[in-house]
């Protein structure tokens, strides 16, 4: 890892913190049963709003997975090389925030928690891929 400036380290710490908060909220809500949003005292519409965020998270994470992992693989398979490949960008980091909202709003459910964590891992432009990139290339 290269020597980094102070700003790079601060940004990395912020991204690590946010990147760990997202699965932490999902685990707290769906596996342990602690409500991280109990202080808001939301009585109506919580599940409906959580369902909307679950659908948004699913759409964004699957789009990012398709654009980041499947499109390059299909291009190389079709053309034989990666020459002239133009990378398509999805929605970076948005899926993680949708997963955070969905995980906090939906009623506790272990299968839903597993589903949200799986979405979090396969998000091609999300926090986990950012961490893999930083670890592989340095700050």
Secondary structure, 3 states (H helix, E strand, C coil): CCCCCHHHHHHHHHHHHHHHHHHHHHHHHHHHCCCCCHHHCCCCCHHHHHHHHHHHHHHHHHHHHHHHHHHHHHHHHHHCCCCCCCCCCCCCCHHHHHHHHHHHHCCCCHHHHHHHHHHHHHCCCCHHHHHHHHHHHCC
